[in-house]
Amino acid sequence: MISELKESEFNKCKPLLTDTGLLEAKAVIQGQNTGRIFVDDRNAPTSGFIWLGSNNGFIFIGNEDNEGFNAELNHFFNTVIKRDAARVGLPSFEAIGNHARWNKTIKRVFGDNVKGYNQRVYELHKGHYKGEKEPVIEAGYEVLKITREVLDFSFKNIRFLKSKIETFWASLERFLTNGLGYIVVYENEIVSVCLSGVVADEVHGIDIETLPPHGGKKLAQIVAHSFVKDCMENHMTPYWDCMEINKPSNSVAENVGFDMKFTYTWYSIPFE
């Protein structure tokens, strides 16, 4: 029977993680980022899945050949999870295996016709940073570190920044304590953001966005360089996760010096 764990029980799932698994899974289990965890056995779990607090995916962990657990998954998702997903406006869900062996199980459980998308994961280590490729910022634009003072300042669209942080973090205070971020400002408006969307073991997963009217000015590269330099100075590892078909995002990562660590597939699945 599939059961939901209390947050105080999340550490029971640490043995289900793999060295090459997703940062988000580790971050939720460690309690850094928010999420919900469902398992086959509350006392000694061997299989489970994590519903990320940002509502952008379910990561399947542990034994992918657990037939008792797998036999319940489809019904559980289309009753319990579907009900809760409806409350936050989700007509479908993303299923991701924390290791590649889950891919076959996900397709078998939810249907072979599910649509899969390839994702790339990059990491950047100190000796590989390409600081010499940092673009020169245009006049009128300014890079700022996200601090309490920045969050309290009356930027035209400060809600844009706060909502991005709150997508990933339980509170602004938790982000300020555990995360890191930079913005680009133009005429009192935040036009580009690069921040820690997820953190585990001093590895910071990047979330980055530039507002469309300011595209083509290399702001994503500029704000990413600021983020990366801070990580390097404070012995943290930047982590970049983006879709394989997102050529601009891959290009920014590689121009800054990120090396591809591994790839994975995520599946878009509609509720029945």
C-alpha positions as CSV (number, residue, x, y, z in Angstrom):
1,M,0.0,0.0,0.0
2,I,1.4,3.4,-1.0
3,S,1.7,5.8,2.0
4,E,2.8,9.4,2.4
5,L,5.7,10.0,4.8
6,K,5.8,12.8,7.3
7,E,8.6,15.3,6.7
8,S,10.4,14.0,9.9
9,E,10.5,10.5,8.1
10,F,12.1,11.7,4.9
11,N,15.6,10.5,6.0
12,K,14.4,6.9,5.7
13,C,14.6,7.4,1.9
14,K,18.3,8.3,1.8
15,P,19.3,4.7,1.0
16,L,17.1,4.9,-2.1
17,L,19.2,7.6,-3.7
18,T,22.0,7.0,-6.3
19,D,25.2,8.9,-6.7
20,T,24.2,10.0,-10.2
21,G,20.6,10.9,-9.3
22,L,18.8,14.2,-9.5
23,L,19.7,17.0,-7.2
24,E,16.0,17.7,-6.5
25,A,15.5,14.3,-5.0
26,K,18.4,14.7,-2.6
27,A,17.3,18.3,-1.7
28,V,13.8,17.2,-0.7
29,I,15.0,14.2,1.3
30,Q,17.5,16.4,3.1
31,G,14.8,18.9,3.9
32,Q,16.4,21.8,2.1
33,N,13.6,22.2,-0.5
34,T,9.9,21.4,0.0
35,G,8.1,18.4,-1.4
36,R,6.0,15.3,-0.5
37,I,7.2,11.7,-0.5
38,F,5.2,8.6,-1.0
39,V,6.6,5.1,-0.4
40,D,5.7,1.4,-0.4
41,D,6.6,0.8,3.2
42,R,6.7,3.6,5.8
43,N,9.1,1.7,8.1
44,A,11.5,0.4,5.5
45,P,10.8,1.9,2.1
46,T,12.3,0.2,-1.0
47,S,10.5,2.2,-3.7
48,G,8.8,5.6,-3.8
49,F,8.3,8.9,-5.5
50,I,8.8,12.5,-4.6
51,W,6.3,15.2,-5.6
52,L,8.5,18.3,-5.9
53,G,7.3,21.4,-4.0
54,S,7.5,23.5,-7.1
55,N,4.8,21.2,-8.6
56,N,6.9,20.6,-11.7
57,G,7.5,16.9,-11.4
58,F,7.5,13.5,-9.7
59,I,10.8,11.7,-9.2
60,F,10.7,8.0,-8.8
61,I,13.3,6.5,-6.4
62,G,14.5,3.1,-5.3
63,N,13.7,-0.3,-6.8
64,E,12.0,0.1,-10.2
65,D,11.1,-3.7,-10.2
66,N,9.0,-3.6,-7.0
67,E,5.9,-5.2,-8.5
68,G,3.6,-4.6,-5.5
69,F,4.4,-0.9,-5.6
70,N,4.2,-0.6,-9.4
71,A,0.9,-2.3,-9.6
72,E,-0.7,0.4,-7.4
73,L,0.9,3.4,-9.2
74,N,-1.6,4.0,-12.0
75,H,-4.6,3.9,-9.8
76,F,-3.0,5.9,-7.0
77,F,-2.0,8.7,-9.5
78,N,-5.4,8.8,-11.1
79,T,-7.2,9.0,-7.7
80,V,-5.2,10.5,-4.9
81,I,-2.6,12.5,-6.9
82,K,-5.1,13.6,-9.5
83,R,-7.4,15.0,-6.7
84,D,-4.5,17.0,-5.1
85,A,-3.2,18.1,-8.5
86,A,-6.6,19.5,-9.5
87,R,-6.4,21.8,-6.5
88,V,-3.2,23.4,-8.0
89,G,-4.5,23.4,-11.6
90,L,-2.4,20.5,-12.9
91,P,-4.2,18.5,-15.7
92,S,-1.1,16.3,-16.2
93,F,2.2,15.4,-14.5
94,E,5.9,14.9,-15.2
95,A,7.4,11.6,-14.3
96,I,11.1,11.3,-13.9
97,G,13.3,8.3,-12.9
98,N,16.0,9.1,-10.4
99,H,18.0,6.5,-12.4
100,A,17.5,5.4,-16.0
101,R,16.1,1.9,-15.1
102,W,12.9,3.7,-14.1
103,N,12.2,4.7,-17.7
104,K,11.0,1.3,-18.8
105,T,8.8,1.0,-15.7
106,I,7.2,4.4,-16.1
107,K,6.2,3.6,-19.7
108,R,4.9,0.2,-18.7
109,V,2.9,1.6,-15.8
110,F,1.4,4.7,-17.4
111,G,1.3,3.5,-21.1
112,D,3.9,3.2,-23.8
113,N,2.5,6.2,-25.6
114,V,3.6,8.7,-23.0
115,K,5.7,11.5,-24.4
116,G,9.3,11.6,-23.4
117,Y,11.7,14.6,-23.4
118,N,15.5,14.5,-23.1
119,Q,17.2,16.7,-20.4
120,R,20.8,17.6,-19.8
121,V,22.5,18.1,-16.5
122,Y,25.7,20.2,-16.2
123,E,28.0,20.9,-13.3
124,L,30.8,23.5,-13.2
125,H,34.0,23.0,-11.3
126,K,36.5,25.7,-10.4
127,G,39.2,24.9,-12.9
128,H,36.7,24.9,-15.8
129,Y,35.1,28.3,-15.3
130,K,35.5,30.5,-18.4
131,G,35.6,33.9,-16.8
132,E,37.3,35.4,-19.8
133,K,34.0,34.9,-21.7
134,E,31.9,37.1,-19.4
135,P,30.1,39.7,-21.6
136,V,30.3,43.4,-21.0
137,I,27.0,44.7,-19.6
138,E,25.3,47.5,-21.6
139,A,24.9,51.0,-20.1
140,G,21.8,51.4,-18.0
141,Y,21.8,47.7,-16.8
142,E,23.1,46.8,-13.3
143,V,23.8,43.4,-11.6
144,L,22.7,43.1,-8.0
145,K,23.0,40.2,-5.5
146,I,19.7,39.1,-4.0
147,T,19.7,40.2,-0.4
148,R,17.1,41.2,2.2
149,E,17.6,44.8,1.1
150,V,16.9,43.9,-2.6
151,L,13.8,42.0,-1.6
152,D,12.5,45.0,0.4
153,F,13.3,47.5,-2.4
154,S,10.4,48.9,-4.4
155,F,11.3,47.6,-7.9
156,K,8.5,47.9,-10.4
157,N,8.1,44.1,-10.6
158,I,9.5,42.9,-7.2
159,R,6.6,40.4,-7.1
160,F,8.1,38.7,-10.1
161,L,11.3,38.0,-8.2
162,K,9.5,37.0,-5.0
163,S,7.2,34.6,-6.8
164,K,10.1,32.9,-8.5
165,I,11.8,32.3,-5.1
166,E,8.5,31.1,-3.5
167,T,8.1,28.6,-6.4
168,F,11.1,26.6,-5.0
169,W,11.4,27.7,-1.4
170,A,9.1,27.5,1.6
171,S,9.9,31.1,2.4
172,L,12.0,34.0,1.4
173,E,13.9,33.6,4.6
174,R,14.8,30.1,3.8
175,F,16.1,31.1,0.4
176,L,18.2,33.9,2.0
177,T,19.7,31.4,4.4
178,N,20.4,28.6,2.0
179,G,20.2,29.9,-1.5
180,L,22.0,32.4,-3.7
181,G,20.9,34.7,-6.5
182,Y,21.6,37.6,-8.7
183,I,19.4,40.0,-10.8
184,V,19.9,42.4,-13.6
185,V,18.0,45.7,-13.2
186,Y,17.0,48.3,-15.9
187,E,15.1,51.5,-15.1
188,N,14.0,50.1,-11.7
189,E,12.7,46.9,-13.2
190,I,14.1,43.4,-12.7
191,V,14.8,42.1,-16.2
192,S,16.9,38.9,-15.6
193,V,17.3,36.5,-12.7
194,C,19.6,33.7,-11.8
195,L,19.0,32.0,-8.5
196,S,19.3,28.7,-6.6
197,G,16.1,26.8,-7.3
198,V,17.3,23.7,-5.4
199,V,20.2,23.1,-3.0
200,A,21.8,19.9,-1.6
201,D,25.3,19.2,-0.2
202,E,26.6,22.7,-1.4
203,V,25.4,22.0,-4.9
204,H,23.2,24.8,-6.2
205,G,20.7,24.1,-9.0
206,I,20.2,27.1,-11.2
207,D,16.9,28.7,-12.2
208,I,17.4,31.4,-14.8
209,E,15.0,33.7,-16.7
210,T,15.3,36.9,-18.8
211,L,12.2,38.9,-19.7
212,P,11.6,38.8,-23.4
213,P,11.9,42.6,-24.1
214,H,15.5,42.4,-23.0
215,G,16.6,39.3,-25.0
216,G,19.7,39.5,-27.2
217,K,21.7,41.4,-24.7
218,K,23.5,38.4,-23.2
219,L,21.9,39.1,-19.8
220,A,21.5,35.4,-19.0
221,Q,25.2,35.0,-19.5
222,I,26.0,38.0,-17.4
223,V,23.8,37.1,-14.5
224,A,25.0,33.4,-14.7
225,H,28.7,34.6,-14.5
226,S,27.9,36.5,-11.3
227,F,26.2,33.5,-9.8
228,V,29.0,31.2,-10.8
229,K,31.8,33.5,-9.4
230,D,30.0,33.6,-6.1
231,C,29.8,29.8,-6.0
232,M,33.5,29.5,-6.8
233,E,34.5,31.9,-4.1
234,N,32.4,30.1,-1.5
235,H,33.3,26.5,-2.4
236,M,29.8,25.7,-3.9
237,T,29.1,23.8,-7.1
238,P,26.7,25.3,-9.7
239,Y,24.3,22.8,-11.3
240,W,22.4,23.5,-14.6
241,D,19.5,21.3,-15.7
242,C,17.9,22.2,-19.1
243,M,16.0,20.5,-22.0
244,E,18.2,19.1,-24.7
245,I,16.2,21.1,-27.4
246,N,16.7,24.4,-25.5
247,K,19.8,25.4,-27.5
248,P,20.1,28.9,-26.0
249,S,20.2,27.5,-22.4
250,N,22.7,24.8,-23.3
251,S,24.8,27.4,-25.1
252,V,24.9,29.7,-22.0
253,A,25.9,26.8,-19.8
254,E,28.7,25.7,-22.1
255,N,30.0,29.3,-22.7
256,V,30.3,29.8,-18.9
257,G,32.3,26.5,-18.6
258,F,29.8,23.9,-17.4
259,D,30.5,20.3,-18.3
260,M,27.7,17.9,-19.1
261,K,27.4,15.4,-16.2
262,F,24.6,13.1,-17.5
263,T,21.3,13.1,-19.4
264,Y,17.9,11.8,-18.4
265,T,14.3,11.5,-19.8
266,W,11.2,13.0,-18.3
267,Y,7.7,12.0,-19.4
268,S,4.6,14.1,-19.7
269,I,1.5,12.1,-18.6
270,P,-2.1,13.3,-18.6
271,F,-4.4,12.1,-15.8
272,E,-7.1,9.8,-16.9
